[in-house]
């Protein structure tokens, strides 16, 4: 009986060990499947990262090209504005070149308009000043001497002298 009890205990231990082995094997299989899935995901993520890096590099190149184009356009705009300024100044010789500036055609136009207003104000001021200082042509009117400041005695003396 002892042997049978021992045998039964050993068989029970063996069954428990087999169950544990099956559980561990199932757990190992699950983990292996999970590891395989994670490895596939890692491969996919690496590929996506590589593609994103390639896209980023292409965008950087396009951005650099756009920057070069913008600089070329700015230079062309500045040249066009300078030529426009020269043409506008040639068409308006009465406007001093120092009064007209600008990096764009709109800025040159605004500056040119301000310069025209300034020249017009200065011209009007000079004309009004010249008008005020103008002496009439010919001999001045004949008037008698201003006697208002003379004392009554001086007036009598002047009258007797005439």
C-alpha atoms as a printed R data frame, in Angstrom:
    type eleno elety resid chain resno      x       y       z
1   ATOM     1    CA   UNK     A     1  0.000   0.000   0.000
2   ATOM     2    CA   UNK     A     2  2.701   2.326   0.702
3   ATOM     3    CA   UNK     A     3  3.946   1.784  -2.761
4   ATOM     4    CA   UNK     A     4  0.555   2.418  -4.151
5   ATOM     5    CA   UNK     A     5  0.183   5.624  -2.175
6   ATOM     6    CA   UNK     A     6  3.618   6.648  -3.268
7   ATOM     7    CA   UNK     A     7  2.855   5.689  -6.811
8   ATOM     8    CA   UNK     A     8 -0.418   7.616  -6.709
9   ATOM     9    CA   UNK     A     9  1.382  10.655  -5.286
10  ATOM    10    CA   UNK     A    10  4.051  10.379  -7.957
11  ATOM    11    CA   UNK     A    11  1.454   9.987 -10.680
12  ATOM    12    CA   UNK     A    12 -0.367  13.008  -9.326
13  ATOM    13    CA   UNK     A    13  2.890  14.987  -9.259
14  ATOM    14    CA   UNK     A    14  3.602  13.803 -12.776
15  ATOM    15    CA   UNK     A    15  0.148  14.931 -13.935
16  ATOM    16    CA   UNK     A    16  0.660  18.310 -12.218
17  ATOM    17    CA   UNK     A    17  4.107  18.627 -13.826
18  ATOM    18    CA   UNK     A    18  2.665  17.743 -17.229
19  ATOM    19    CA   UNK     A    19 -0.098  20.321 -16.743
20  ATOM    20    CA   UNK     A    20  2.511  22.878 -15.687
21  ATOM    21    CA   UNK     A    21  4.645  21.969 -18.715
22  ATOM    22    CA   UNK     A    22  1.617  22.359 -21.012
23  ATOM    23    CA   UNK     A    23  0.743  25.689 -19.386
24  ATOM    24    CA   UNK     A    24  4.346  26.865 -19.726
25  ATOM    25    CA   UNK     A    25  4.508  25.629 -23.328
26  ATOM    26    CA   UNK     A    26  1.266  27.489 -24.124
27  ATOM    27    CA   UNK     A    27  2.617  30.586 -22.395
28  ATOM    28    CA   UNK     A    28  5.892  30.239 -24.317
29  ATOM    29    CA   UNK     A    29  3.959  29.825 -27.581
30  ATOM    30    CA   UNK     A    30  1.894  32.937 -26.774
31  ATOM    31    CA   UNK     A    31  5.019  34.918 -25.985
32  ATOM    32    CA   UNK     A    32  6.731  33.624 -29.107
33  ATOM    33    CA   UNK     A    33  3.720  34.683 -31.184
34  ATOM    34    CA   UNK     A    34  3.726  38.087 -29.448
35  ATOM    35    CA   UNK     A    35  7.477  38.439 -30.079
36  ATOM    36    CA   UNK     A    36  6.961  37.579 -33.758
37  ATOM    37    CA   UNK     A    37  4.162  40.154 -33.983
38  ATOM    38    CA   UNK     A    38  6.322  42.773 -32.256
39  ATOM    39    CA   UNK     A    39  9.220  42.008 -34.591
40  ATOM    40    CA   UNK     A    40  6.935  42.459 -37.598
41  ATOM    41    CA   UNK     A    41  5.641  45.722 -36.145
42  ATOM    42    CA   UNK     A    42  9.234  46.847 -35.546
43  ATOM    43    CA   UNK     A    43 10.126  46.054 -39.166
44  ATOM    44    CA   UNK     A    44  7.057  47.986 -40.366
45  ATOM    45    CA   UNK     A    45  7.881  50.923 -38.076
46  ATOM    46    CA   UNK     A    46 11.489  50.974 -39.302
47  ATOM    47    CA   UNK     A    47 10.220  51.055 -42.875
48  ATOM    48    CA   UNK     A    48  7.786  53.868 -42.052
49  ATOM    49    CA   UNK     A    49 10.600  55.753 -40.311
50  ATOM    50    CA   UNK     A    50 12.867  55.298 -43.334
51  ATOM    51    CA   UNK     A    51 10.067  56.530 -45.624
52  ATOM    52    CA   UNK     A    52  9.371  59.499 -43.334
53  ATOM    53    CA   UNK     A    53 13.077  60.394 -43.345
54  ATOM    54    CA   UNK     A    54 13.118  60.212 -47.153
55  ATOM    55    CA   UNK     A    55  9.984  62.394 -47.323
56  ATOM    56    CA   UNK     A    56 11.534  64.875 -44.907
57  ATOM    57    CA   UNK     A    57 14.697  65.028 -46.976
58  ATOM    58    CA   UNK     A    58 12.642  65.645 -50.140
59  ATOM    59    CA   UNK     A    59 10.665  68.400 -48.381
60  ATOM    60    CA   UNK     A    60 13.888  69.995 -47.132
61  ATOM    61    CA   UNK     A    61 15.234  70.018 -50.680
62  ATOM    62    CA   UNK     A    62 11.990  71.539 -51.979
63  ATOM    63    CA   UNK     A    63 12.064  74.134 -49.205
64  ATOM    64    CA   UNK     A    64 15.645  75.070 -50.041
65  ATOM    65    CA   UNK     A    65 14.696  75.405 -53.716
66  ATOM    66    CA   UNK     A    66 11.722  77.592 -52.747
67  ATOM    67    CA   UNK     A    67 14.040  79.750 -50.638
68  ATOM    68    CA   UNK     A    68 16.361  80.230 -53.621
69  ATOM    69    CA   UNK     A    69 13.400  81.139 -55.827
70  ATOM    70    CA   UNK     A    70 12.144  83.637 -53.243
71  ATOM    71    CA   UNK     A    71 15.558  85.288 -53.073
72  ATOM    72    CA   UNK     A    72 15.687  85.507 -56.874
73  ATOM    73    CA   UNK     A    73 12.196  87.038 -56.928
74  ATOM    74    CA   UNK     A    74 13.152  89.551 -54.233
75  ATOM    75    CA   UNK     A    75 16.215  90.575 -56.221
76  ATOM    76    CA   UNK     A    76 14.103  90.929 -59.367
77  ATOM    77    CA   UNK     A    77 11.531  92.977 -57.462
78  ATOM    78    CA   UNK     A    78 14.223  95.268 -56.044
79  ATOM    79    CA   UNK     A    79 15.692  95.765 -59.521
80  ATOM    80    CA   UNK     A    80 12.247  96.498 -60.984
81  ATOM    81    CA   UNK     A    81 11.499  98.968 -58.180
82  ATOM    82    CA   UNK     A    82 14.852 100.725 -58.739
83  ATOM    83    CA   UNK     A    83 14.178 101.024 -62.483
84  ATOM    84    CA   UNK     A    84 10.653 102.243 -61.788
85  ATOM    85    CA   UNK     A    85 12.057 104.884 -59.401
86  ATOM    86    CA   UNK     A    86 14.532 106.060 -62.030
87  ATOM    87    CA   UNK     A    87 11.769 106.278 -64.640
88  ATOM    88    CA   UNK     A    88  9.448 108.146 -62.273
89  ATOM    89    CA   UNK     A    89 12.202 110.615 -61.349
90  ATOM    90    CA   UNK     A    90 13.048 111.167 -65.025
91  ATOM    91    CA   UNK     A    91  9.377 111.926 -65.685
92  ATOM    92    CA   UNK     A    92  9.271 114.390 -62.778
93  ATOM    93    CA   UNK     A    93 12.514 116.407 -62.915
94  ATOM    94    CA   UNK     A    94 11.218 118.880 -60.311
95  ATOM    95    CA   UNK     A    95 11.255 116.180 -57.592
96  ATOM    96    CA   UNK     A    96 14.591 115.694 -55.784
97  ATOM    97    CA   UNK     A    97 15.816 112.085 -55.943
98  ATOM    98    CA   UNK     A    98 16.566 112.100 -52.187
99  ATOM    99    CA   UNK     A    99 12.845 112.343 -51.441
100 ATOM   100    CA   UNK     A   100 11.940 109.141 -53.316
101 ATOM   101    CA   UNK     A   101 12.829 105.706 -51.920
102 ATOM   102    CA   UNK     A   102 11.351 102.226 -51.557
103 ATOM   103    CA   UNK     A   103 12.052  98.530 -52.017
104 ATOM   104    CA   UNK     A   104  8.839  97.782 -53.923
105 ATOM   105    CA   UNK     A   105  6.887  99.593 -56.608
106 ATOM   106    CA   UNK     A   106  4.131 100.368 -54.087
107 ATOM   107    CA   UNK     A   107  6.666 101.904 -51.681
108 ATOM   108    CA   UNK     A   108  8.196 103.958 -54.500
109 ATOM   109    CA   UNK     A   109  4.716 105.165 -55.522
110 ATOM   110    CA   UNK     A   110  3.893 106.182 -51.952
111 ATOM   111    CA   UNK     A   111  7.249 107.925 -51.571
112 ATOM   112    CA   UNK     A   112  6.843 109.664 -54.934
113 ATOM   113    CA   UNK     A   113  3.381 110.936 -53.972
114 ATOM   114    CA   UNK     A   114  4.716 112.253 -50.652
115 ATOM   115    CA   UNK     A   115  7.586 113.952 -52.498
116 ATOM   116    CA   UNK     A   116  5.117 115.582 -54.925
117 ATOM   117    CA   UNK     A   117  3.096 116.947 -51.994
118 ATOM   118    CA   UNK     A   118  6.272 118.247 -50.351
119 ATOM   119    CA   UNK     A   119  7.459 119.944 -53.565
120 ATOM   120    CA   UNK     A   120  4.003 121.484 -54.061
121 ATOM   121    CA   UNK     A   121  3.981 122.842 -50.489
122 ATOM   122    CA   UNK     A   122  7.486 124.291 -50.876
123 ATOM   123    CA   UNK     A   123  6.587 125.802 -54.259
124 ATOM   124    CA   UNK     A   124  3.402 127.382 -52.828
125 ATOM   125    CA   UNK     A   125  5.343 128.740 -49.868
126 ATOM   126    CA   UNK     A   126  8.046 130.227 -52.090
127 ATOM   127    CA   UNK     A   127  5.453 131.764 -54.413
128 ATOM   128    CA   UNK     A   128  3.537 133.322 -51.520
129 ATOM   129    CA   UNK     A   129  6.787 134.592 -50.042
130 ATOM   130    CA   UNK     A   130  7.827 136.073 -53.392
131 ATOM   131    CA   UNK     A   131  4.391 137.658 -53.785
132 ATOM   132    CA   UNK     A   132  4.688 139.255 -50.366
133 ATOM   133    CA   UNK     A   133  8.123 140.665 -51.170
134 ATOM   134    CA   UNK     A   134  7.202 141.832 -54.663
135 ATOM   135    CA   UNK     A   135  7.674 145.578 -55.301
136 ATOM   136    CA   UNK     A   136  5.280 147.096 -57.813
137 ATOM   137    CA   UNK     A   137  6.874 148.253 -61.042
138 ATOM   138    CA   UNK     A   138  7.285 151.992 -61.680
139 ATOM   139    CA   UNK     A   139  7.413 154.939 -59.330
140 ATOM   140    CA   UNK     A   140  5.633 154.727 -56.003
141 ATOM   141    CA   UNK     A   141  2.451 156.699 -55.445
142 ATOM   142    CA   UNK     A   142  2.898 160.286 -54.513
143 ATOM   143    CA   UNK     A   143  1.645 160.964 -51.100
144 ATOM   144    CA   UNK     A   144  2.070 163.775 -48.816
145 ATOM   145    CA   UNK     A   145  4.308 163.493 -45.814
146 ATOM   146    CA   UNK     A   146  2.837 161.655 -42.878
147 ATOM   147    CA   UNK     A   147  1.904 164.418 -40.515
148 ATOM   148    CA   UNK     A   148  0.213 162.272 -37.904
149 ATOM   149    CA   UNK     A   149  3.298 161.975 -35.784
150 ATOM   150    CA   UNK     A   150  4.161 165.649 -35.763
151 ATOM   151    CA   UNK     A   151  3.331 167.815 -32.795
152 ATOM   152    CA   UNK     A   152  0.930 170.740 -33.386
153 ATOM   153    CA   UNK     A   153  3.832 173.197 -33.206
154 ATOM   154    CA   UNK     A   154  5.785 171.217 -35.846
155 ATOM   155    CA   UNK     A   155  2.726 171.194 -38.052
156 ATOM   156    CA   UNK     A   156  2.448 174.986 -37.815
157 ATOM   157    CA   UNK     A   157  6.134 175.455 -38.642
158 ATOM   158    CA   UNK     A   158  5.793 173.135 -41.650
159 ATOM   159    CA   UNK     A   159  2.762 175.059 -42.870
160 ATOM   160    CA   UNK     A   160  4.594 178.399 -42.601
161 ATOM   161    CA   UNK     A   161  7.579 177.037 -44.525
162 ATOM   162    CA   UNK     A   162  5.401 176.096 -47.473
